[in-house]
Amino acid sequence: MNGFNTYWIIAGIILIVLILYIIKQVKLEREIALKDTTLESLEEKLKKHKLVGGRHKRTNKKNPPIV
């Protein structure tokens, strides 16, 4: 009878650890999804300031680039 109780305790602990792991993975997935959207918006802002792609930020004052 004692071995049967130990089996249920071990099964319960494994189940709790599994549930905590799944919750952690879901939170991590949401955090990564949020980072993806912020990266896209940051890239748009950087393009507006000409830091990514195109010309360098410093330009000829007499001939500014057309935005």
HTML snippet that shows the backbone in 3Dmol.js (N, CA, C, O; Angstrom):
<script src="https://3Dmol.org/build/3Dmol-min.js"></script>
<div id="view" style="width:600px;height:400px;position:relative"></div>
<script>
const pdb = `
ATOM      1  N   MET A   1       0.818  -1.200   0.000  1.00  0.00           N
ATOM      2  CA  MET A   1       0.000   0.000   0.000  1.00  0.00           C
ATOM      3  C   MET A   1       0.857   1.257   0.000  1.00  0.00           C
ATOM      4  O   MET A   1       0.484   2.269  -0.593  1.00  0.00           O
ATOM      5  N   ASN A   2       2.013   1.190   0.669  1.00  0.00           N
ATOM      6  CA  ASN A   2       2.893   2.365   0.772  1.00  0.00           C
ATOM      7  C   ASN A   2       3.488   2.729  -0.588  1.00  0.00           C
ATOM      8  O   ASN A   2       3.611   3.912  -0.906  1.00  0.00           O
ATOM      9  N   GLY A   3       3.856   1.739  -1.389  1.00  0.00           N
ATOM     10  CA  GLY A   3       4.418   1.982  -2.706  1.00  0.00           C
ATOM     11  C   GLY A   3       3.404   2.623  -3.641  1.00  0.00           C
ATOM     12  O   GLY A   3       3.767   3.403  -4.521  1.00  0.00           O
ATOM     13  N   PHE A   4       2.133   2.292  -3.448  1.00  0.00           N
ATOM     14  CA  PHE A   4       1.062   2.864  -4.277  1.00  0.00           C
ATOM     15  C   PHE A   4       0.933   4.370  -4.004  1.00  0.00           C
ATOM     16  O   PHE A   4       0.748   5.154  -4.935  1.00  0.00           O
ATOM     17  N   ASN A   5       1.028   4.769  -2.748  1.00  0.00           N
ATOM     18  CA  ASN A   5       0.953   6.193  -2.391  1.00  0.00           C
ATOM     19  C   ASN A   5       2.159   6.951  -2.944  1.00  0.00           C
ATOM     20  O   ASN A   5       2.006   8.078  -3.415  1.00  0.00           O
ATOM     21  N   THR A   6       3.327   6.373  -2.899  1.00  0.00           N
ATOM     22  CA  THR A   6       4.537   7.001  -3.429  1.00  0.00           C
ATOM     23  C   THR A   6       4.392   7.223  -4.929  1.00  0.00           C
ATOM     24  O   THR A   6       4.818   8.252  -5.452  1.00  0.00           O
ATOM     25  N   TYR A   7       3.796   6.264  -5.614  1.00  0.00           N
ATOM     26  CA  TYR A   7       3.578   6.396  -7.063  1.00  0.00           C
ATOM     27  C   TYR A   7       2.718   7.620  -7.367  1.00  0.00           C
ATOM     28  O   TYR A   7       3.027   8.384  -8.282  1.00  0.00           O
ATOM     29  N   TRP A   8       1.648   7.809  -6.610  1.00  0.00           N
ATOM     30  CA  TRP A   8       0.754   8.945  -6.853  1.00  0.00           C
ATOM     31  C   TRP A   8       1.418  10.277  -6.520  1.00  0.00           C
ATOM     32  O   TRP A   8       1.182  11.279  -7.195  1.00  0.00           O
ATOM     33  N   ILE A   9       2.251  10.286  -5.478  1.00  0.00           N
ATOM     34  CA  ILE A   9       2.966  11.523  -5.111  1.00  0.00           C
ATOM     35  C   ILE A   9       3.935  11.902  -6.228  1.00  0.00           C
ATOM     36  O   ILE A   9       3.988  13.065  -6.629  1.00  0.00           O
ATOM     37  N   ILE A  10       4.695  10.944  -6.730  1.00  0.00           N
ATOM     38  CA  ILE A  10       5.655  11.203  -7.808  1.00  0.00           C
ATOM     39  C   ILE A  10       4.910  11.638  -9.072  1.00  0.00           C
ATOM     40  O   ILE A  10       5.347  12.567  -9.751  1.00  0.00           O
ATOM     41  N   ALA A  11       3.795  10.980  -9.397  1.00  0.00           N
ATOM     42  CA  ALA A  11       3.011  11.346 -10.581  1.00  0.00           C
ATOM     43  C   ALA A  11       2.472  12.772 -10.430  1.00  0.00           C
ATOM     44  O   ALA A  11       2.450  13.523 -11.405  1.00  0.00           O
ATOM     45  N   GLY A  12       2.043  13.149  -9.240  1.00  0.00           N
ATOM     46  CA  GLY A  12       1.538  14.499  -8.987  1.00  0.00           C
ATOM     47  C   GLY A  12       2.620  15.549  -9.155  1.00  0.00           C
ATOM     48  O   GLY A  12       2.375  16.607  -9.735  1.00  0.00           O
ATOM     49  N   ILE A  13       3.810  15.266  -8.654  1.00  0.00           N
ATOM     50  CA  ILE A  13       4.932  16.207  -8.775  1.00  0.00           C
ATOM     51  C   ILE A  13       5.300  16.390 -10.245  1.00  0.00           C
ATOM     52  O   ILE A  13       5.520  17.515 -10.694  1.00  0.00           O
ATOM     53  N   ILE A  14       5.366  15.305 -10.987  1.00  0.00           N
ATOM     54  CA  ILE A  14       5.689  15.381 -12.417  1.00  0.00           C
ATOM     55  C   ILE A  14       4.633  16.196 -13.153  1.00  0.00           C
ATOM     56  O   ILE A  14       4.964  16.999 -14.026  1.00  0.00           O
ATOM     57  N   LEU A  15       3.365  15.995 -12.806  1.00  0.00           N
ATOM     58  CA  LEU A  15       2.269  16.734 -13.439  1.00  0.00           C
ATOM     59  C   LEU A  15       2.372  18.234 -13.148  1.00  0.00           C
ATOM     60  O   LEU A  15       2.176  19.057 -14.042  1.00  0.00           O
ATOM     61  N   ILE A  16       2.679  18.584 -11.906  1.00  0.00           N
ATOM     62  CA  ILE A  16       2.822  19.999 -11.539  1.00  0.00           C
ATOM     63  C   ILE A  16       3.987  20.633 -12.294  1.00  0.00           C
ATOM     64  O   ILE A  16       3.854  21.743 -12.810  1.00  0.00           O
ATOM     65  N   VAL A  17       5.120  19.946 -12.367  1.00  0.00           N
ATOM     66  CA  VAL A  17       6.283  20.471 -13.090  1.00  0.00           C
ATOM     67  C   VAL A  17       5.949  20.645 -14.571  1.00  0.00           C
ATOM     68  O   VAL A  17       6.351  21.635 -15.183  1.00  0.00           O
ATOM     69  N   LEU A  18       5.226  19.706 -15.143  1.00  0.00           N
ATOM     70  CA  LEU A  18       4.834  19.788 -16.554  1.00  0.00           C
ATOM     71  C   LEU A  18       3.920  20.994 -16.797  1.00  0.00           C
ATOM     72  O   LEU A  18       4.089  21.708 -17.785  1.00  0.00           O
ATOM     73  N   ILE A  19       2.962  21.221 -15.911  1.00  0.00           N
ATOM     74  CA  ILE A  19       2.056  22.366 -16.054  1.00  0.00           C
ATOM     75  C   ILE A  19       2.838  23.673 -15.948  1.00  0.00           C
ATOM     76  O   ILE A  19       2.613  24.589 -16.738  1.00  0.00           O
ATOM     77  N   LEU A  20       3.756  23.772 -14.980  1.00  0.00           N
ATOM     78  CA  LEU A  20       4.569  24.987 -14.830  1.00  0.00           C
ATOM     79  C   LEU A  20       5.422  25.232 -16.072  1.00  0.00           C
ATOM     80  O   LEU A  20       5.586  26.375 -16.498  1.00  0.00           O
ATOM     81  N   TYR A  21       5.964  24.160 -16.653  1.00  0.00           N
ATOM     82  CA  TYR A  21       6.782  24.285 -17.865  1.00  0.00           C
ATOM     83  C   TYR A  21       5.951  24.819 -19.031  1.00  0.00           C
ATOM     84  O   TYR A  21       6.404  25.692 -19.771  1.00  0.00           O
ATOM     85  N   ILE A  22       4.738  24.294 -19.193  1.00  0.00           N
ATOM     86  CA  ILE A  22       3.861  24.740 -20.286  1.00  0.00           C
ATOM     87  C   ILE A  22       3.506  26.214 -20.105  1.00  0.00           C
ATOM     88  O   ILE A  22       3.515  26.976 -21.072  1.00  0.00           O
ATOM     89  N   ILE A  23       3.193  26.623 -18.873  1.00  0.00           N
ATOM     90  CA  ILE A  23       2.867  28.031 -18.611  1.00  0.00           C
ATOM     91  C   ILE A  23       4.057  28.922 -18.945  1.00  0.00           C
ATOM     92  O   ILE A  23       3.890  29.987 -19.540  1.00  0.00           O
ATOM     93  N   LYS A  24       5.251  28.491 -18.567  1.00  0.00           N
ATOM     94  CA  LYS A  24       6.467  29.273 -18.854  1.00  0.00           C
ATOM     95  C   LYS A  24       6.678  29.416 -20.360  1.00  0.00           C
ATOM     96  O   LYS A  24       7.044  30.491 -20.836  1.00  0.00           O
ATOM     97  N   GLN A  25       6.450  28.339 -21.112  1.00  0.00           N
ATOM     98  CA  GLN A  25       6.622  28.378 -22.568  1.00  0.00           C
ATOM     99  C   GLN A  25       5.623  29.334 -23.217  1.00  0.00           C
ATOM    100  O   GLN A  25       5.976  30.051 -24.153  1.00  0.00           O
ATOM    101  N   VAL A  26       4.384  29.351 -22.732  1.00  0.00           N
ATOM    102  CA  VAL A  26       3.369  30.242 -23.296  1.00  0.00           C
ATOM    103  C   VAL A  26       3.745  31.694 -23.034  1.00  0.00           C
ATOM    104  O   VAL A  26       3.615  32.538 -23.921  1.00  0.00           O
ATOM    105  N   LYS A  27       4.214  31.996 -21.814  1.00  0.00           N
ATOM    106  CA  LYS A  27       4.632  33.369 -21.490  1.00  0.00           C
ATOM    107  C   LYS A  27       5.808  33.787 -22.366  1.00  0.00           C
ATOM    108  O   LYS A  27       5.850  34.916 -22.856  1.00  0.00           O
ATOM    109  N   LEU A  28       6.759  32.883 -22.563  1.00  0.00           N
ATOM    110  CA  LEU A  28       7.936  33.175 -23.386  1.00  0.00           C
ATOM    111  C   LEU A  28       7.519  33.425 -24.834  1.00  0.00           C
ATOM    112  O   LEU A  28       8.050  34.321 -25.490  1.00  0.00           O
ATOM    113  N   GLU A  29       6.563  32.630 -25.332  1.00  0.00           N
ATOM    114  CA  GLU A  29       6.100  32.790 -26.705  1.00  0.00           C
ATOM    115  C   GLU A  29       5.431  34.153 -26.892  1.00  0.00           C
ATOM    116  O   GLU A  29       5.646  34.809 -27.911  1.00  0.00           O
ATOM    117  N   ARG A  30       4.634  34.580 -25.932  1.00  0.00           N
ATOM    118  CA  ARG A  30       3.977  35.893 -26.022  1.00  0.00           C
ATOM    119  C   ARG A  30       5.009  37.011 -25.986  1.00  0.00           C
ATOM    120  O   ARG A  30       4.889  37.995 -26.716  1.00  0.00           O
ATOM    121  N   GLU A  31       6.021  36.860 -25.138  1.00  0.00           N
ATOM    122  CA  GLU A  31       7.068  37.882 -25.026  1.00  0.00           C
ATOM    123  C   GLU A  31       7.835  38.019 -26.345  1.00  0.00           C
ATOM    124  O   GLU A  31       8.145  39.128 -26.779  1.00  0.00           O
ATOM    125  N   ILE A  32       8.134  36.889 -26.970  1.00  0.00           N
ATOM    126  CA  ILE A  32       8.850  36.909 -28.251  1.00  0.00           C
ATOM    127  C   ILE A  32       7.973  37.551 -29.328  1.00  0.00           C
ATOM    128  O   ILE A  32       8.476  38.309 -30.158  1.00  0.00           O
ATOM    129  N   ALA A  33       6.674  37.259 -29.324  1.00  0.00           N
ATOM    130  CA  ALA A  33       5.764  37.856 -30.300  1.00  0.00           C
ATOM    131  C   ALA A  33       5.729  39.370 -30.124  1.00  0.00           C
ATOM    132  O   ALA A  33       5.693  40.107 -31.109  1.00  0.00           O
ATOM    133  N   LEU A  34       5.739  39.840 -28.871  1.00  0.00           N
ATOM    134  CA  LEU A  34       5.754  41.279 -28.619  1.00  0.00           C
ATOM    135  C   LEU A  34       7.043  41.893 -29.125  1.00  0.00           C
ATOM    136  O   LEU A  34       7.030  42.987 -29.690  1.00  0.00           O
ATOM    137  N   LYS A  35       8.167  41.198 -28.929  1.00  0.00           N
ATOM    138  CA  LYS A  35       9.453  41.722 -29.399  1.00  0.00           C
ATOM    139  C   LYS A  35       9.467  41.828 -30.917  1.00  0.00           C
ATOM    140  O   LYS A  35      10.034  42.773 -31.465  1.00  0.00           O
ATOM    141  N   ASP A  36       8.851  40.874 -31.600  1.00  0.00           N
ATOM    142  CA  ASP A  36       8.795  40.912 -33.064  1.00  0.00           C
ATOM    143  C   ASP A  36       8.086  42.163 -33.548  1.00  0.00           C
ATOM    144  O   ASP A  36       8.554  42.820 -34.478  1.00  0.00           O
ATOM    145  N   THR A  37       6.954  42.504 -32.922  1.00  0.00           N
ATOM    146  CA  THR A  37       6.208  43.680 -33.369  1.00  0.00           C
ATOM    147  C   THR A  37       6.971  44.950 -33.053  1.00  0.00           C
ATOM    148  O   THR A  37       6.951  45.896 -33.841  1.00  0.00           O
ATOM    149  N   THR A  38       7.652  44.989 -31.896  1.00  0.00           N
ATOM    150  CA  THR A  38       8.405  46.194 -31.559  1.00  0.00           C
ATOM    151  C   THR A  38       9.599  46.345 -32.486  1.00  0.00           C
ATOM    152  O   THR A  38       9.978  47.468 -32.818  1.00  0.00           O
ATOM    153  N   LEU A  39      10.198  45.243 -32.908  1.00  0.00           N
ATOM    154  CA  LEU A  39      11.321  45.320 -33.839  1.00  0.00           C
ATOM    155  C   LEU A  39      10.874  45.909 -35.175  1.00  0.00           C
ATOM    156  O   LEU A  39      11.591  46.709 -35.776  1.00  0.00           O
ATOM    157  N   GLU A  40       9.691  45.514 -35.636  1.00  0.00           N
ATOM    158  CA  GLU A  40       9.191  46.053 -36.909  1.00  0.00           C
ATOM    159  C   GLU A  40       8.949  47.551 -36.804  1.00  0.00           C
ATOM    160  O   GLU A  40       9.286  48.298 -37.723  1.00  0.00           O
ATOM    161  N   SER A  41       8.366  47.999 -35.689  1.00  0.00           N
ATOM    162  CA  SER A  41       8.100  49.436 -35.535  1.00  0.00           C
ATOM    163  C   SER A  41       9.408  50.205 -35.377  1.00  0.00           C
ATOM    164  O   SER A  41       9.532  51.322 -35.878  1.00  0.00           O
ATOM    165  N   LEU A  42      10.384  49.616 -34.685  1.00  0.00           N
ATOM    166  CA  LEU A  42      11.685  50.279 -34.533  1.00  0.00           C
ATOM    167  C   LEU A  42      12.370  50.417 -35.886  1.00  0.00           C
ATOM    168  O   LEU A  42      12.988  51.441 -36.176  1.00  0.00           O
ATOM    169  N   GLU A  43      12.256  49.380 -36.713  1.00  0.00           N
ATOM    170  CA  GLU A  43      12.883  49.423 -38.029  1.00  0.00           C
ATOM    171  C   GLU A  43      12.272  50.545 -38.880  1.00  0.00           C
ATOM    172  O   GLU A  43      12.983  51.235 -39.610  1.00  0.00           O
ATOM    173  N   GLU A  44      10.958  50.719 -38.779  1.00  0.00           N
ATOM    174  CA  GLU A  44      10.297  51.798 -39.518  1.00  0.00           C
ATOM    175  C   GLU A  44      10.808  53.157 -39.047  1.00  0.00           C
ATOM    176  O   GLU A  44      11.069  54.041 -39.863  1.00  0.00           O
ATOM    177  N   LYS A  45      10.952  53.324 -37.724  1.00  0.00           N
ATOM    178  CA  LYS A  45      11.451  54.593 -37.177  1.00  0.00           C
ATOM    179  C   LYS A  45      12.883  54.852 -37.642  1.00  0.00           C
ATOM    180  O   LYS A  45      13.241  55.980 -37.980  1.00  0.00           O
ATOM    181  N   LEU A  46      13.698  53.797 -37.655  1.00  0.00           N
ATOM    182  CA  LEU A  46      15.084  53.955 -38.073  1.00  0.00           C
ATOM    183  C   LEU A  46      15.167  54.321 -39.553  1.00  0.00           C
ATOM    184  O   LEU A  46      16.025  55.112 -39.947  1.00  0.00           O
ATOM    185  N   LYS A  47      14.291  53.758 -40.368  1.00  0.00           N
ATOM    186  CA  LYS A  47      14.287  54.101 -41.791  1.00  0.00           C
ATOM    187  C   LYS A  47      13.938  55.573 -41.984  1.00  0.00           C
ATOM    188  O   LYS A  47      14.493  56.241 -42.857  1.00  0.00           O
ATOM    189  N   LYS A  48      13.018  56.072 -41.166  1.00  0.00           N
ATOM    190  CA  LYS A  48      12.640  57.481 -41.270  1.00  0.00           C
ATOM    191  C   LYS A  48      13.821  58.382 -40.935  1.00  0.00           C
ATOM    192  O   LYS A  48      13.955  59.472 -41.492  1.00  0.00           O
ATOM    193  N   HIS A  49      14.678  57.924 -40.021  1.00  0.00           N
ATOM    194  CA  HIS A  49      15.846  58.716 -39.634  1.00  0.00           C
ATOM    195  C   HIS A  49      17.078  58.371 -40.453  1.00  0.00           C
ATOM    196  O   HIS A  49      18.179  58.842 -40.167  1.00  0.00           O
ATOM    197  N   LYS A  50      16.885  57.539 -41.480  1.00  0.00           N
ATOM    198  CA  LYS A  50      17.950  57.155 -42.408  1.00  0.00           C
ATOM    199  C   LYS A  50      19.143  56.492 -41.730  1.00  0.00           C
ATOM    200  O   LYS A  50      20.289  56.695 -42.131  1.00  0.00           O
ATOM    201  N   LEU A  51      18.863  55.699 -40.700  1.00  0.00           N
ATOM    202  CA  LEU A  51      19.954  54.978 -40.042  1.00  0.00           C
ATOM    203  C   LEU A  51      20.072  53.557 -40.599  1.00  0.00           C
ATOM    204  O   LEU A  51      21.118  52.922 -40.466  1.00  0.00           O
ATOM    205  N   VAL A  52      19.004  53.062 -41.220  1.00  0.00           N
ATOM    206  CA  VAL A  52      19.032  51.715 -41.780  1.00  0.00           C
ATOM    207  C   VAL A  52      18.739  51.823 -43.261  1.00  0.00           C
ATOM    208  O   VAL A  52      17.686  52.326 -43.653  1.00  0.00           O
ATOM    209  N   GLY A  53      19.656  51.359 -44.082  1.00  0.00           N
ATOM    210  CA  GLY A  53      19.457  51.353 -45.523  1.00  0.00           C
ATOM    211  C   GLY A  53      19.495  52.747 -46.123  1.00  0.00           C
ATOM    212  O   GLY A  53      19.356  53.736 -45.404  1.00  0.00           O
ATOM    213  N   GLY A  54      19.677  52.833 -47.400  1.00  0.00           N
ATOM    214  CA  GLY A  54      19.681  54.129 -48.080  1.00  0.00           C
ATOM    215  C   GLY A  54      20.912  54.933 -47.735  1.00  0.00           C
ATOM    216  O   GLY A  54      21.981  54.379 -47.480  1.00  0.00           O
ATOM    217  N   ARG A  55      20.755  56.249 -47.727  1.00  0.00           N
ATOM    218  CA  ARG A  55      21.880  57.146 -47.477  1.00  0.00           C
ATOM    219  C   ARG A  55      22.243  57.198 -46.001  1.00  0.00           C
ATOM    220  O   ARG A  55      21.486  56.767 -45.131  1.00  0.00           O
ATOM    221  N   HIS A  56      23.421  57.736 -45.752  1.00  0.00           N
ATOM    222  CA  HIS A  56      23.866  57.960 -44.393  1.00  0.00           C
ATOM    223  C   HIS A  56      23.088  59.130 -43.806  1.00  0.00           C
ATOM    224  O   HIS A  56      22.511  59.930 -44.542  1.00  0.00           O
ATOM    225  N   LYS A  57      23.074  59.226 -42.485  1.00  0.00           N
ATOM    226  CA  LYS A  57      22.285  60.280 -41.845  1.00  0.00           C
ATOM    227  C   LYS A  57      22.789  61.670 -42.236  1.00  0.00           C
ATOM    228  O   LYS A  57      21.987  62.567 -42.499  1.00  0.00           O
ATOM    229  N   ARG A  58      24.101  61.853 -42.277  1.00  0.00           N
ATOM    230  CA  ARG A  58      24.646  63.165 -42.654  1.00  0.00           C
ATOM    231  C   ARG A  58      24.509  63.356 -44.160  1.00  0.00           C
ATOM    232  O   ARG A  58      24.985  62.525 -44.934  1.00  0.00           O
ATOM    233  N   THR A  59      23.877  64.421 -44.573  1.00  0.00           N
ATOM    234  CA  THR A  59      23.690  64.664 -46.001  1.00  0.00           C
ATOM    235  C   THR A  59      24.121  66.083 -46.329  1.00  0.00           C
ATOM    236  O   THR A  59      24.369  66.903 -45.444  1.00  0.00           O
ATOM    237  N   ASN A  60      24.202  66.345 -47.605  1.00  0.00           N
ATOM    238  CA  ASN A  60      24.541  67.670 -48.076  1.00  0.00           C
ATOM    239  C   ASN A  60      23.383  68.606 -47.765  1.00  0.00           C
ATOM    240  O   ASN A  60      22.252  68.348 -48.176  1.00  0.00           O
ATOM    241  N   LYS A  61      23.656  69.703 -47.034  1.00  0.00           N
ATOM    242  CA  LYS A  61      22.589  70.625 -46.625  1.00  0.00           C
ATOM    243  C   LYS A  61      21.931  71.299 -47.830  1.00  0.00           C
ATOM    244  O   LYS A  61      20.736  71.594 -47.791  1.00  0.00           O
ATOM    245  N   LYS A  62      22.683  71.544 -48.888  1.00  0.00           N
ATOM    246  CA  LYS A  62      22.130  72.207 -50.063  1.00  0.00           C
ATOM    247  C   LYS A  62      21.251  71.252 -50.872  1.00  0.00           C
ATOM    248  O   LYS A  62      20.323  71.678 -51.560  1.00  0.00           O
ATOM    249  N   ASN A  63      21.554  69.966 -50.781  1.00  0.00           N
ATOM    250  CA  ASN A  63      20.844  68.965 -51.557  1.00  0.00           C
ATOM    251  C   ASN A  63      20.251  67.892 -50.640  1.00  0.00           C
ATOM    252  O   ASN A  63      20.719  66.754 -50.676  1.00  0.00           O
ATOM    253  N   PRO A  64      19.255  68.201 -49.831  1.00  0.00           N
ATOM    254  CA  PRO A  64      18.720  67.167 -48.933  1.00  0.00           C
ATOM    255  C   PRO A  64      18.002  66.076 -49.721  1.00  0.00           C
ATOM    256  O   PRO A  64      17.406  66.355 -50.762  1.00  0.00           O
ATOM    257  N   PRO A  65      18.053  64.857 -49.244  1.00  0.00           N
ATOM    258  CA  PRO A  65      17.384  63.767 -49.967  1.00  0.00           C
ATOM    259  C   PRO A  65      15.869  63.918 -49.897  1.00  0.00           C
ATOM    260  O   PRO A  65      15.337  64.466 -48.931  1.00  0.00           O
ATOM    261  N   ILE A  66      15.179  63.430 -50.924  1.00  0.00           N
ATOM    262  CA  ILE A  66      13.718  63.469 -50.943  1.00  0.00           C
ATOM    263  C   ILE A  66      13.214  62.291 -50.116  1.00  0.00           C
ATOM    264  O   ILE A  66      13.595  61.145 -50.355  1.00  0.00           O
ATOM    265  N   VAL A  67      12.361  62.582 -49.151  1.00  0.00           N
ATOM    266  CA  VAL A  67      11.845  61.530 -48.260  1.00  0.00           C
ATOM    267  C   VAL A  67      10.476  61.101 -48.722  1.00  0.00           C
ATOM    268  O   VAL A  67       9.864  60.226 -48.111  1.00  0.00           O
TER     269      VAL A  67
END
`;
const viewer = $3Dmol.createViewer("view");
viewer.addModel(pdb, "pdb");
viewer.setStyle({}, {cartoon: {color: "spectrum"}});
viewer.zoomTo();
viewer.render();
</script>
